[in-house]
Amino acid sequence: QVHLVESGGGSVQAGGSLRLSCAASGSTFDISAMGWYRQALGKQRELVADISSGGSTNYANSVKGRFTISRDNGENTVDLQMNSLKPEDPAIYYCVATRSHPARDYWGKGTLVIVST
């Protein structure tokens, strides 16, 4: 089992910044990818960004150039730096970690991001 705890959500004005953090504990030795998804009210959950154990990153087009994902393999943490937040960014942001053997995704409980205009 992998347990994920997110932190750093909150309320910010449009154009502002927030940094989300996620810490993994438990059976973390074979975590491959880690990442962030988000789900806005009335919408499907969508990928925001993910990062492999080797540091390769992948971003949703809507956040490219504004968000940066980073990871500390030794500490089993993944962060999401969110800059230039827009009114379309509010959502519950979920941390996800993928184990290799057996292949399975683990999810955090989510952290709420609010962007005011």
C-alpha positions in Angstrom: 0.0 0.0 0.0 1.0 3.6 -0.7 -0.4 6.4 1.3 -0.4 9.9 -0.2 -1.0 13.2 1.6 -1.4 16.4 -0.2 -0.9 19.9 1.1 -0.7 23.5 -0.1 -4.1 24.1 -1.5 -5.9 27.3 -0.8 -7.4 30.5 -2.2 -5.4 32.9 -4.4 -6.3 35.7 -6.7 -6.0 35.2 -10.4 -2.5 35.7 -11.5 -1.1 34.4 -8.2 0.8 31.3 -7.3 0.4 28.3 -5.1 2.6 25.3 -4.5 1.1 21.9 -3.9 3.1 19.1 -2.2 2.4 15.4 -1.9 4.2 13.0 0.4 4.1 9.3 -0.2 4.6 6.7 2.5 4.3 2.9 2.8 5.5 0.6 0.0 7.2 3.4 -2.0 10.2 1.4 -3.2 8.8 0.7 -6.6 6.9 3.8 -7.3 7.5 4.7 -11.0 5.4 7.8 -12.0 3.9 10.4 -9.8 1.7 13.2 -10.8 -1.2 15.5 -10.2 -4.8 15.3 -11.5 -7.6 17.8 -11.0 -11.3 17.7 -11.0 -13.4 20.8 -11.3 -17.1 20.9 -10.3 -19.2 19.1 -12.9 -16.2 18.0 -14.9 -14.2 14.8 -15.3 -10.9 14.3 -13.6 -8.0 15.3 -15.8 -4.3 15.0 -15.9 -2.4 18.1 -14.9 1.2 16.9 -14.9 3.2 13.8 -14.2 6.8 12.9 -13.8 8.7 9.6 -14.1 11.3 8.3 -11.7 13.9 9.5 -14.1 12.5 13.0 -14.2 10.7 13.0 -17.5 7.7 15.3 -17.3 4.3 15.6 -19.1 1.9 18.5 -18.9 -1.6 19.2 -19.9 -1.7 21.8 -22.7 -3.7 24.1 -20.4 -1.0 24.4 -17.8 2.2 24.3 -20.0 4.4 27.3 -19.2 2.6 28.0 -15.9 2.9 24.9 -13.8 6.0 23.0 -12.9 6.1 19.5 -11.5 9.1 18.3 -9.5 10.0 15.2 -7.6 12.3 14.1 -4.8 12.8 10.4 -5.2 14.7 10.1 -1.9 11.9 11.8 0.1 9.1 10.3 -2.0 7.6 13.7 -2.6 6.1 15.4 -5.6 5.4 19.1 -5.9 3.4 21.2 -8.3 4.3 24.9 -8.6 1.4 26.7 -10.0 2.0 30.2 -11.4 -0.2 32.7 -13.2 -3.3 30.9 -11.9 -6.4 31.5 -14.0 -10.1 31.4 -13.3 -10.3 28.0 -15.0 -7.8 26.4 -12.7 -9.9 26.0 -9.5 -10.5 22.3 -8.7 -9.7 19.6 -6.3 -6.1 18.6 -7.1 -5.2 14.9 -6.5 -1.8 13.4 -6.1 -1.3 10.0 -7.8 1.5 7.5 -7.5 2.0 4.5 -9.7 3.6 1.3 -8.4 5.2 -1.1 -10.9 4.7 -4.5 -9.3 1.9 -5.0 -9.3 0.9 -2.1 -11.5 -1.5 0.0 -9.6 -2.3 3.7 -9.0 -2.7 5.2 -5.6 -4.5 8.4 -5.0 -4.5 11.0 -2.3 -7.7 12.6 -0.9 -7.2 15.8 -2.7 -6.6 19.5 -1.9 -8.8 22.3 -2.9 -7.5 25.2 -5.1 -9.7 28.3 -5.4 -8.9 31.2 -7.7 -10.7 34.4 -7.2 -11.1 37.2 -9.7 
